[in-house]
Amino acid sequence: MMNKQELVTALLCRHLSEIKVGIIVKGVDDIFPEEIIKAIASEEKHLYAAAIGYDEVA
């Protein structure tokens, strides 16, 4: 079974594969937006992202 982190990452990767700018707004507790952003972005694809409503996001 997938945890919340894996589920959100998989969902965003599947549905937002062509994005260049992303905003993650707090709606799911106990996830780490920085890790999700790193998983979606890659060496070939740059992603500008913001996480809103999460504490201590760098």
C-alpha positions as CSV (number, residue, x, y, z in Angstrom):
1,M,0.0,0.0,0.0
2,M,1.3,3.5,-0.9
3,N,1.8,6.1,1.8
4,K,0.5,9.7,1.4
5,Q,3.9,10.9,0.1
6,E,4.1,8.2,-2.6
7,L,0.4,8.7,-3.6
8,V,0.7,12.5,-4.0
9,T,3.9,12.1,-5.9
10,A,2.5,9.5,-8.3
11,L,-0.7,11.5,-8.9
12,L,1.2,14.7,-9.7
13,C,3.7,12.9,-12.0
14,R,0.9,11.2,-13.9
15,H,-1.3,14.3,-14.3
16,L,1.2,17.1,-14.5
17,S,3.9,15.6,-16.6
18,E,4.1,18.7,-18.9
19,I,4.1,21.4,-16.3
20,K,6.8,24.0,-15.8
21,V,5.3,25.9,-12.8
22,G,3.6,24.2,-9.9
23,I,2.0,25.2,-6.6
24,I,1.3,22.7,-3.8
25,V,-1.3,24.1,-1.4
26,K,-1.8,22.5,1.9
27,G,-4.6,20.0,1.6
28,V,-2.8,16.8,2.7
29,D,-1.1,16.5,6.0
30,D,2.1,14.6,6.6
31,I,3.7,15.1,3.2
32,F,7.0,16.8,2.3
33,P,6.5,19.2,-0.6
34,E,10.2,19.5,-1.3
35,E,10.6,15.8,-1.9
36,I,7.5,15.8,-4.2
37,I,9.0,18.7,-6.2
38,K,12.3,16.9,-6.5
39,A,10.6,13.7,-7.7
40,I,8.7,15.6,-10.4
41,A,11.6,17.7,-11.6
42,S,14.5,16.0,-13.3
43,E,17.7,16.8,-15.0
44,E,15.9,17.2,-18.4
45,K,13.0,19.1,-16.9
46,H,13.1,22.2,-14.7
47,L,10.2,23.0,-12.4
48,Y,9.5,26.2,-10.7
49,A,7.3,25.4,-7.7
50,A,5.9,26.9,-4.5
51,A,4.5,25.1,-1.5
52,I,1.9,27.1,0.5
53,G,0.7,26.4,4.0
54,Y,3.5,24.0,5.0
55,D,5.9,24.8,7.9
56,E,9.6,24.9,7.3
57,V,9.6,24.5,3.5
58,A,12.9,25.7,2.1
